[in-house]
Amino acid sequence: MQHAEAGKPLIKFNHCKKCIYSFSVPRCCPLCRQDMGSRRLEEAPVSIANPFTNGHQEKCSFLLRPTQGTFLREYDGRSDLHVGITNTNGVVYNYTAHGVQRDEAGWEQSVSIPLLQPGMFGLRDQWDKYLEDFSTTGAWLPHRYEEDHHNCYSYTLTFINRILTTEGREQLDKNEFTEKYVVPRTRTASKYIALYRAAAEHGFYAVDHPDEETSPPPGGALC
């Protein structure tokens, strides 16, 4: 894959009765080599929404990224994923075999799920204290870490449920949280990765009837 394309927006335009994805609109169609010419408004190129975000710019959010590398370059669909929660300054709290980490870098390409509804100023004002107090409890000491049963996901979901309880809301089990909030976004991310890599490798990618669910799924925050 052409790494020089990393970070460029993915664009979709129509020609030859196909939808063509690339990083720019060429003067000539890459399929028929004819001049693109002027197009009707409905045929105008559109930018495909990038499902990944700089996690350090997200406040009070659940983040997900590959444990190694990035989604667009290295992720193969089977690699391990790592999760964390941001405070109001974009510091990512996450649990590893070394205990709770407070990362100020490294989450620049993440899937993000907001955890607070707009206007929840009271909870937002207490968020950093809740997160720090939670993270300093004995449950998250390094020796307690277990890769399969007491890990980064356990840490984030336990904190989320602590917040839900504070708000008088019903707690979520792992399967419910994953299916309702994580899976829709990872599906969107997977589709975007496939389009992005194909366009990066060949210069463009053409399909007859694309599944265009490549924008982040709608929906409010969890709490």
matplotlib code that plots the C-alpha trace (Angstrom):
import matplotlib.pyplot as plt

x = [0.0, 1.2, 1.8, 2.0, -1.8, -2.2, -4.4, -5.8, -9.6, -11.3, -13.5, -16.3, -17.4, -19.6, -18.6, -19.1, -22.1, -19.9, -19.0, -15.2, -13.3, -9.9, -8.0, -8.6, -10.8, -8.8, -9.3, -9.9, -12.0, -9.6, -11.9, -12.7, -10.0, -12.5, -12.5, -14.6, -16.1, -18.8, -21.2, -24.6, -25.0, -26.0, -22.8, -20.5, -17.7, -18.4, -16.0, -16.4, -16.5, -13.5, -14.6, -11.4, -10.6, -7.8, -8.7, -6.7, -9.2, -12.2, -13.5, -15.2, -15.2, -14.5, -11.7, -10.6, -7.4, -5.1, -2.7, 0.1, 0.1, -2.9, -6.2, -5.4, -1.9, -1.3, -4.6, -5.6, -9.0, -7.6, -5.0, -5.6, -7.4, -6.9, -9.5, -9.4, -11.4, -10.5, -10.7, -11.8, -8.3, -7.9, -5.7, -6.5, -6.8, -6.2, -5.3, -2.4, -0.1, 1.8, -1.3, -3.4, -1.7, -2.5, -1.5, -1.1, -0.1, -0.6, -4.4, -4.4, -6.3, -9.1, -12.7, -14.5, -17.8, -18.9, -20.0, -21.8, -24.8, -24.5, -25.4, -24.4, -22.2, -22.5, -21.2, -18.6, -17.3, -16.8, -15.6, -11.8, -12.1, -14.3, -11.9, -8.8, -10.3, -11.5, -8.1, -6.3, -8.2, -6.5, -8.5, -6.3, -2.9, -0.5, -0.4, -4.2, -4.1, -5.2, -5.2, -8.5, -10.5, -9.3, -8.0, -8.5, -12.1, -12.9, -11.5, -13.4, -16.7, -16.5, -16.0, -18.8, -21.2, -20.0, -21.1, -24.4, -25.1, -24.3, -26.9, -29.4, -29.2, -29.1, -25.7, -24.6, -22.9, -20.0, -22.0, -24.7, -22.2, -20.2, -23.2, -25.0, -22.1, -18.9, -19.9, -21.8, -18.7, -16.2, -18.3, -18.2, -14.4, -13.9, -15.7, -13.7, -10.4, -11.2, -12.0, -9.0, -6.5, -7.9, -7.7, -4.2, -2.9, -4.4, -5.0, -8.7, -11.4, -14.6, -17.8, -21.2, -23.4, -21.3, -22.4, -22.1, -22.4, -18.9, -19.9, -19.9, -23.3, -25.7, -26.8, -26.2, -23.8, -24.1, -24.8]
y = [0.0, 3.5, 4.9, 8.4, 8.3, 7.9, 10.6, 11.7, 11.9, 9.1, 10.5, 8.8, 9.8, 8.1, 7.2, 4.2, 3.3, 2.5, 4.1, 4.9, 5.5, 7.4, 10.1, 12.7, 13.2, 12.5, 14.4, 11.2, 8.2, 5.5, 2.9, 4.3, 6.9, 9.5, 13.1, 13.4, 16.7, 18.6, 16.5, 17.0, 17.9, 14.4, 13.1, 15.5, 13.8, 13.3, 12.9, 9.6, 10.2, 8.9, 6.6, 7.2, 10.1, 11.5, 10.1, 12.8, 15.3, 13.4, 14.1, 11.5, 8.8, 5.1, 4.5, 1.5, 1.0, -1.9, -2.9, -2.6, -0.3, 1.6, 0.6, 1.9, 0.4, -2.7, -4.0, -7.3, -7.9, -10.5, -8.5, -7.7, -4.5, -2.2, 0.1, 3.0, 6.0, 9.7, 12.4, 15.9, 16.8, 13.9, 11.8, 8.1, 6.0, 2.3, -0.8, -3.1, -5.6, -2.5, -1.1, 1.9, 4.0, 7.7, 8.2, 11.6, 10.1, 7.0, 7.1, 9.4, 6.9, 5.4, 4.4, 6.7, 6.3, 9.3, 8.4, 11.7, 13.4, 17.1, 19.3, 16.9, 19.5, 18.2, 14.8, 16.2, 18.4, 15.4, 13.1, 13.5, 12.9, 9.8, 8.4, 9.1, 7.7, 4.6, 4.0, 4.2, 1.4, -1.9, -3.7, -2.2, -2.9, -4.6, -8.0, -8.2, -8.1, -11.2, -11.1, -13.0, -12.1, -8.9, -6.7, -3.3, -4.2, -5.1, -1.8, 0.3, -1.5, -1.5, 2.3, 2.8, 0.8, 2.8, 5.9, 4.4, 3.4, 7.0, 8.2, 5.7, 3.8, 0.0, -1.6, -3.2, -6.6, -7.1, -8.7, -6.0, -3.1, -4.7, -5.5, -2.1, 0.3, -1.3, -3.6, -1.0, 1.2, -1.5, -2.7, 0.8, 0.9, -2.4, -1.2, 2.0, 0.1, -2.1, 0.8, 2.8, 0.0, -0.9, 2.7, 3.1, 0.0, 0.5, 4.3, 3.7, 1.2, 0.7, -1.2, -1.7, -1.4, -0.4, -0.7, 2.9, 2.6, 4.1, 7.0, 6.7, 5.3, 7.8, 7.7, 9.6, 9.0, 6.1, 8.0]
z = [0.0, -0.7, 2.7, 1.2, 1.0, 4.8, 6.1, 2.8, 2.4, 0.5, -2.4, -4.3, -7.8, -10.5, -14.0, -16.4, -14.4, -11.4, -8.1, -8.1, -4.9, -4.9, -3.1, -5.8, -8.9, -12.1, -15.3, -17.1, -15.9, -14.8, -16.4, -19.8, -20.0, -21.3, -20.0, -16.9, -18.1, -16.3, -14.2, -12.8, -9.2, -8.2, -9.9, -8.1, -6.0, -2.4, 0.5, 2.5, 6.2, 8.0, 10.9, 12.8, 15.0, 17.1, 20.5, 22.3, 20.9, 22.3, 25.8, 28.0, 25.4, 25.0, 22.5, 20.5, 18.5, 17.5, 20.2, 17.6, 14.6, 13.1, 11.6, 8.1, 7.7, 9.9, 11.2, 9.6, 11.2, 13.6, 15.5, 19.2, 20.0, 23.0, 24.6, 27.0, 28.2, 27.8, 30.5, 29.7, 28.4, 26.0, 28.2, 27.6, 30.7, 29.9, 31.8, 30.8, 32.5, 33.9, 35.6, 34.6, 31.9, 31.2, 27.6, 26.1, 22.7, 20.7, 20.2, 17.1, 15.0, 17.1, 16.9, 19.4, 21.3, 23.3, 26.8, 27.8, 26.3, 25.5, 28.4, 31.1, 32.7, 36.3, 35.4, 33.0, 35.8, 38.0, 35.2, 35.8, 39.5, 39.0, 36.4, 38.5, 41.8, 40.0, 38.4, 41.7, 43.4, 44.1, 41.4, 38.7, 40.1, 37.6, 39.3, 39.0, 35.2, 33.4, 29.6, 29.2, 32.3, 33.9, 31.1, 29.4, 28.4, 32.0, 33.2, 30.7, 31.1, 34.9, 34.9, 32.4, 34.7, 37.7, 35.8, 34.8, 38.4, 39.5, 37.0, 38.2, 34.9, 34.3, 33.9, 30.7, 30.4, 28.0, 25.2, 25.3, 25.3, 22.5, 20.2, 20.8, 20.8, 19.5, 16.7, 14.5, 14.6, 13.9, 10.9, 9.5, 10.2, 8.4, 5.3, 5.2, 5.7, 2.7, 0.4, 1.6, 1.1, -2.3, -3.5, -2.0, -3.7, -7.2, -7.3, -7.4, -6.6, -8.6, -7.6, -9.1, -6.1, -3.1, 0.5, 1.4, 5.2, 5.6, 7.8, 11.5, 12.7, 14.2, 17.8, 21.0, 23.8, 26.3, 29.5]

ax = plt.figure().add_subplot(projection="3d")
ax.plot(x, y, z, "-o")
ax.set_aspect("equal")
plt.show()
